[in-house]
Amino acid sequence: MNVYVPKVFGYEQAIRSMYMSKRSYNEEIEKKIQMACQTGIDLYTGKVDKEASPDLNDMLDKLFNMGKKHITVLRFLNFDIITMGMHRAGQDDIDAHARRFDNRIIRNSTRLAKFVQDEFSEFYQDKVMTTDKMVGLLGINLPDVVNVEDQSTGESHIYRKAPNGYVREEYIEDKDVLRGLYMLGIPSDFMSQINVTEFAHVYKLRNRNTKANPEVKRWAEFVLVKLQDKCPWCTEELMMTLEN
C-alpha cells in the first residue's frame, strides 16, 4: 500500500478566518496574509517552508493554537489523499467516515472495473488462498463449464468459470453479476479529500493505538506523516487534542 498527500490548500482562507473571528481583519491584514502565503508556501503542493516567512510562521502558530478549541478555522485547511493498494475491507472502514470527508471519496468501482482471479492486496498476499488456487495445487481440475439442473423447476443452466467461482452463461459479461464473487481482499485504489479538523477525528479512531484493522492503522499513520511533511503544525499531538 502506498499513500500520498499531493497537496494541502486553504491556508489563506484558514488564516483569514482567524482574523475575522477576532474582528481584526482589514485590508492591511489581507495583504499581509497574501504576501506571507506567497512567500512561504509552495503553490503546487502546499508545502510550508518554515525558513521563508516569519510572518507566516507566526500566523500559523496562532491559527493552530486557536484551532484546538475553535475547530471551525481548521476546517478551511484541506488536503488531498491518494491511496494505492488498500484492501477493500479496509476501504469499507474508511468509507465509514464518509461524512467526515464530506463524501469526497472516489474508489475503484467493482461495478465499472474488472478484477482477476486470485487478485489480493499486499496485506492479504500469502495469508489467504482462494479455493480455485488450492484445488489447483492439489491437482484437482475444475471444469470451465458446468451444466446445473434447478431441482425446483427442472430447468438446466450453464455456468462458466469466473474469478472466485462460476457465473451463469448469460451473465458472464455482466459486471453487476461478476462483482458478486469479488472478495474483500481485492486491492482498492482511491482518492479522497478532507480538512484538518475532520481528519483529526478519523485519526483518533484509526491510529496505531486503536483496535482498527492493521492496514487501516498503517494508512492513518502514513497520511499523518505525509501531511506533517507539508504542514509541520499538523502533529500527532494536534490530532489527539483537537476537540472535534
C-alpha positions as CSV (number, residue, x, y, z in Angstrom):
1,M,0.0,0.0,0.0
2,N,1.2,3.5,-0.9
3,V,-0.2,6.7,0.5
4,Y,0.3,10.2,-0.9
5,V,-0.7,13.7,0.2
6,P,-0.2,15.6,-3.0
7,K,-1.5,18.9,-1.9
8,V,-2.5,20.9,1.2
9,F,-4.6,24.0,0.4
10,G,-6.7,26.7,2.1
11,Y,-4.0,28.4,4.2
12,E,-5.1,31.9,3.2
13,Q,-8.8,31.1,4.0
14,A,-7.9,29.5,7.3
15,I,-5.7,32.4,8.4
16,R,-8.3,34.9,7.2
17,S,-11.0,33.2,9.3
18,M,-8.8,33.6,12.4
19,Y,-8.6,37.4,11.9
20,M,-12.3,37.6,11.0
21,S,-13.2,35.8,14.3
22,K,-11.1,38.2,16.3
23,R,-12.6,41.2,14.4
24,S,-9.1,42.3,13.5
25,Y,-9.4,41.6,9.8
26,N,-8.8,44.6,7.4
27,E,-7.2,45.3,4.0
28,E,-3.7,45.6,5.5
29,I,-4.1,42.2,7.1
30,E,-5.3,40.7,3.8
31,K,-2.2,42.0,2.0
32,K,0.0,40.6,4.8
33,I,-1.7,37.2,4.6
34,Q,-1.3,37.0,0.8
35,M,2.3,38.0,0.9
36,A,3.2,35.6,3.7
37,C,1.5,32.7,1.9
38,Q,3.0,33.5,-1.5
39,T,6.5,33.7,0.1
40,G,6.3,30.6,2.4
41,I,4.0,28.1,0.7
42,D,4.7,26.1,-2.4
43,L,2.0,26.9,-4.9
44,Y,1.6,23.3,-6.3
45,T,2.0,21.1,-3.1
46,G,1.1,23.4,-0.3
47,K,4.3,22.6,1.5
48,V,5.3,25.2,4.0
49,D,8.9,26.5,4.1
50,K,9.4,27.5,7.7
51,E,12.6,29.4,6.8
52,A,10.9,31.6,4.2
53,S,8.5,33.8,6.1
54,P,8.5,34.6,9.8
55,D,5.1,36.3,9.3
56,L,3.6,33.1,8.0
57,N,5.1,31.1,10.9
58,D,3.6,33.5,13.4
59,M,0.2,33.3,11.7
60,L,0.2,29.5,11.6
61,D,1.3,29.3,15.2
62,K,-1.7,31.4,16.2
63,L,-4.1,29.6,13.8
64,F,-3.3,26.1,15.1
65,N,-3.3,27.2,18.7
66,M,-6.8,28.7,18.2
67,G,-7.9,25.7,16.1
68,K,-7.6,23.3,19.0
69,K,-10.7,24.9,20.5
70,H,-12.2,26.9,17.7
71,I,-12.3,24.0,15.3
72,T,-14.1,25.7,12.5
73,V,-11.0,27.7,11.5
74,L,-9.1,24.5,10.7
75,R,-12.0,23.3,8.5
76,F,-10.8,25.8,6.0
77,L,-7.5,23.9,5.7
78,N,-8.0,20.9,3.3
79,F,-5.7,18.3,1.8
80,D,-5.8,15.5,-0.8
81,I,-5.1,11.9,-0.2
82,I,-4.2,9.3,-2.8
83,T,-4.2,5.6,-1.6
84,M,-3.0,2.8,-3.8
85,G,-3.4,-0.9,-2.9
86,M,-5.6,-0.7,0.2
87,H,-7.7,-3.9,0.5
88,R,-11.4,-3.5,0.0
89,A,-12.3,-4.4,3.6
90,G,-10.1,-1.5,4.8
91,Q,-11.6,0.7,2.2
92,D,-15.0,0.0,3.7
93,D,-13.7,1.0,7.1
94,I,-12.5,4.4,5.8
95,D,-15.8,4.8,3.9
96,A,-17.5,4.6,7.3
97,H,-16.1,8.1,7.8
98,A,-17.6,9.5,4.6
99,R,-19.4,12.3,6.4
100,R,-16.0,13.5,7.8
101,F,-14.7,13.5,4.2
102,D,-17.8,15.4,3.2
103,N,-18.4,12.4,0.9
104,R,-15.2,13.2,-1.1
105,I,-14.1,9.7,-1.6
106,I,-13.8,8.0,-5.0
107,R,-12.6,4.4,-5.2
108,N,-12.1,1.7,-7.7
109,S,-15.6,0.6,-8.7
110,T,-16.4,-3.1,-8.6
111,R,-19.3,-2.3,-11.0
112,L,-17.2,-0.5,-13.6
113,A,-13.9,-2.3,-13.3
114,K,-13.0,-6.0,-13.5
115,F,-10.8,-7.9,-11.1
116,V,-8.9,-11.0,-12.0
117,Q,-8.5,-14.4,-10.4
118,D,-6.5,-14.5,-7.1
119,E,-6.1,-10.7,-7.1
120,F,-5.3,-9.7,-3.5
121,S,-3.9,-6.6,-1.9
122,E,-0.4,-6.7,-0.4
123,F,-1.9,-7.2,3.1
124,Y,-3.6,-10.5,2.2
125,Q,-0.9,-12.0,-0.1
126,D,0.4,-15.3,1.4
127,K,-2.2,-15.0,4.2
128,V,-5.2,-16.5,2.4
129,M,-5.8,-18.6,-0.7
130,T,-8.8,-19.0,-2.9
131,T,-10.5,-22.4,-3.3
132,D,-9.6,-22.3,-7.0
133,K,-5.9,-21.9,-6.3
134,M,-5.9,-24.6,-3.6
135,V,-7.6,-27.2,-5.7
136,G,-5.1,-26.4,-8.5
137,L,-2.2,-27.0,-6.1
138,L,-3.9,-30.3,-5.1
139,G,-4.1,-31.3,-8.8
140,I,-7.8,-31.1,-8.9
141,N,-9.1,-29.7,-12.3
142,L,-12.3,-27.8,-12.0
143,P,-14.3,-27.7,-15.3
144,D,-14.6,-24.4,-17.2
145,V,-18.3,-25.2,-17.9
146,V,-20.9,-26.9,-15.7
147,N,-24.5,-27.7,-16.6
148,V,-26.6,-27.3,-13.4
149,E,-30.2,-28.5,-13.1
150,D,-32.6,-26.4,-11.0
151,Q,-34.2,-29.0,-8.7
152,S,-37.4,-26.9,-8.2
153,T,-38.1,-26.2,-11.9
154,G,-36.3,-28.9,-13.7
155,E,-34.6,-26.3,-15.9
156,S,-30.9,-26.5,-16.7
157,H,-28.4,-23.6,-16.7
158,I,-24.9,-23.5,-18.0
159,Y,-22.4,-21.9,-15.6
160,R,-19.0,-20.7,-16.7
161,K,-15.8,-20.4,-14.6
162,A,-15.1,-16.8,-13.5
163,P,-12.8,-15.2,-10.8
164,N,-13.6,-16.9,-7.5
165,G,-16.4,-19.0,-8.8
166,Y,-19.0,-19.6,-11.6
167,V,-21.4,-17.4,-13.3
168,R,-24.5,-18.3,-15.4
169,E,-23.5,-18.2,-19.1
170,E,-25.9,-15.3,-19.9
171,Y,-24.3,-13.1,-17.2
172,I,-20.6,-13.8,-18.0
173,E,-20.0,-10.2,-19.2
174,D,-22.4,-8.6,-16.7
175,K,-20.2,-6.6,-14.2
176,D,-23.0,-6.2,-11.8
177,V,-23.2,-10.0,-11.5
178,L,-19.4,-10.7,-11.6
179,R,-18.8,-8.5,-8.6
180,G,-20.9,-10.8,-6.5
181,L,-17.8,-13.1,-6.5
182,Y,-15.3,-10.4,-5.5
183,M,-13.6,-10.8,-2.1
184,L,-12.9,-8.1,0.5
185,G,-9.2,-8.8,-0.1
186,I,-9.1,-7.3,-3.6
187,P,-6.9,-4.2,-3.9
188,S,-8.8,-0.8,-3.9
189,D,-7.2,2.4,-5.0
190,F,-9.0,5.6,-4.0
191,M,-8.6,9.4,-3.8
192,S,-10.1,11.5,-1.1
193,Q,-10.2,15.0,0.3
194,I,-10.6,16.1,3.9
195,N,-10.0,19.0,6.2
196,V,-7.7,19.0,9.2
197,T,-10.4,19.2,11.8
198,E,-12.3,16.2,10.4
199,F,-9.1,14.2,9.8
200,A,-8.2,14.6,13.5
201,H,-11.4,12.7,14.3
202,V,-10.6,9.9,11.8
203,Y,-7.0,9.7,13.1
204,K,-8.3,9.3,16.7
205,L,-10.3,6.3,15.7
206,R,-7.9,4.6,13.3
207,N,-4.4,5.3,14.6
208,R,-1.8,2.7,15.6
209,N,-3.0,2.6,19.2
210,T,-6.6,1.7,18.3
211,K,-8.3,-1.6,17.5
212,A,-8.7,-0.7,13.9
213,N,-7.8,-3.1,11.0
214,P,-4.0,-3.3,10.8
215,E,-3.8,-1.9,7.2
216,V,-6.2,1.0,8.1
217,K,-3.9,1.8,11.1
218,R,-1.0,1.9,8.8
219,W,-2.9,4.2,6.4
220,A,-3.8,6.6,9.2
221,E,-0.2,6.9,10.2
222,F,1.1,7.2,6.6
223,V,-1.4,10.1,6.0
224,L,-0.3,11.9,9.1
225,V,3.4,11.6,8.2
226,K,2.8,12.9,4.7
227,L,0.6,15.7,6.0
228,Q,3.1,16.8,8.6
229,D,5.8,16.9,6.0
230,K,3.9,19.5,4.1
231,C,2.4,21.3,7.1
232,P,4.6,20.8,10.2
233,W,1.9,22.1,12.5
234,C,-0.2,19.0,11.8
235,T,1.3,16.9,14.5
236,E,0.0,13.8,16.3
237,E,-0.4,15.9,19.4
238,L,-2.7,18.2,17.5
239,M,-4.7,15.3,16.1
240,M,-5.3,13.8,19.5
241,T,-6.2,17.0,21.3
242,L,-8.2,18.9,18.7
243,E,-11.8,19.0,20.1
244,N,-14.0,17.6,17.3
